[in-house]
Amino acid sequence: MAQFAFGELVKVTMPQGRNKRGVVGISVLYSTSPEARFDGATGEITEINPRGPLGIHLYLVNFRDRENKVAIPWQAQWFREEWLAPTGEPRPAPAPGTGVTGEFAAATGQGMTSTGESS
């Protein structure tokens, strides 16, 4: 089950470890991966891929219009669920009666049978 939802603000937290000198930082196993450049950046989840590699949920995090202290190399990146942490800011609740719109909305007529009566 996915922990995060669309539009939620998250912070990238890569696995921590010690290097040869004993300094704590990004684990040496992940330090050369492209995702390591985003450590500490905050962004908004814009897409979810529940069928990622080996069944791991992948989240597309958009970093546009965010003031990050780290220099991010590009504007959006896919991350594993374990590399993301909630920012602590509450997600804005949808306005009552608005429902889901756009490509994530259910098709029209899903609540009716062919006779027009509920079962």
C-alpha positions in Angstrom: 0.0 0.0 0.0 1.4 3.4 -1.0 2.2 5.7 1.9 2.1 9.0 -0.1 -0.6 10.5 -2.2 -0.8 13.0 -5.2 0.1 16.5 -4.2 1.7 15.6 -1.0 4.9 17.5 0.0 7.9 15.2 0.7 11.6 15.6 1.5 14.2 13.3 0.0 16.2 11.5 2.6 18.8 9.1 1.2 20.2 6.3 3.4 22.9 7.5 5.8 26.2 5.8 6.4 29.9 6.4 7.4 32.6 6.8 4.8 36.3 5.6 5.3 37.1 8.6 7.4 34.1 8.0 9.7 32.1 11.0 8.5 28.4 10.5 8.4 26.7 11.3 5.1 25.0 9.6 2.2 25.8 5.9 2.2 28.6 5.0 -0.1 26.3 2.5 -1.8 24.1 5.3 -3.0 26.5 8.2 -3.3 27.1 7.8 -7.0 23.4 7.4 -7.9 21.6 10.4 -9.5 19.1 10.4 -6.7 21.8 11.3 -4.2 22.1 14.8 -5.6 18.5 15.5 -4.4 19.2 14.7 -0.7 17.5 17.2 1.5 15.3 18.7 -1.3 11.6 19.1 -0.9 9.0 18.6 -3.6 5.5 17.6 -4.5 4.4 14.2 -5.7 2.9 14.4 -9.1 2.7 10.8 -10.2 2.8 7.3 -8.7 4.0 4.1 -10.4 2.8 1.1 -8.3 4.5 -1.4 -10.6 8.0 -0.2 -10.4 11.1 -2.5 -10.6 10.7 -5.5 -8.2 7.3 -4.3 -7.1 8.7 -1.1 -5.4 6.4 1.9 -5.6 8.0 4.8 -7.4 7.0 8.4 -6.9 7.7 11.2 -9.4 8.6 14.2 -7.3 8.4 17.7 -8.8 10.8 20.3 -7.4 9.6 23.3 -9.5 8.4 26.3 -7.5 10.1 25.2 -4.3 12.9 27.0 -2.6 15.5 24.2 -1.9 18.8 24.9 -0.2 20.4 22.1 -2.3 21.2 22.6 -6.0 19.1 20.1 -7.8 20.3 19.0 -11.3 16.8 18.8 -12.9 13.2 19.6 -12.1 11.6 16.2 -11.4 12.9 12.7 -10.5 11.5 9.2 -9.7 12.2 8.1 -6.1 11.5 4.9 -4.1 9.1 5.2 -1.2 11.9 4.5 1.3 13.9 7.5 0.1 11.1 10.0 0.9 9.9 11.4 4.2 6.8 13.6 4.9 7.6 17.2 5.4 5.3 17.5 8.4 3.1 20.1 6.6 -0.5 19.0 6.5 -1.8 18.2 3.1 -4.6 20.7 2.1 -8.0 19.0 2.2 -10.1 19.1 -0.9 -13.0 21.4 -0.9 -16.3 19.7 -0.1 -18.3 18.6 -3.1 -15.5 19.1 -5.6 -14.5 15.4 -6.0 -11.7 14.1 -8.2 -11.5 15.7 -11.7 -9.3 15.2 -14.7 -7.6 12.0 -15.7 -8.1 10.5 -12.1 -11.9 10.8 -12.1 -14.1 7.7 -12.5 -15.9 7.3 -15.8 -19.4 8.8 -15.9 -22.3 6.4 -15.1 -20.3 4.1 -12.9 -22.9 4.3 -10.1 -25.8 3.1 -12.3 -26.9 -0.2 -13.8 -28.2 -0.8 -17.3 -31.8 -0.5 -16.0 -31.1 2.7 -14.1 -31.8 1.1 -10.7 -29.4 0.3 -8.0 -28.7 -3.3 -7.2 
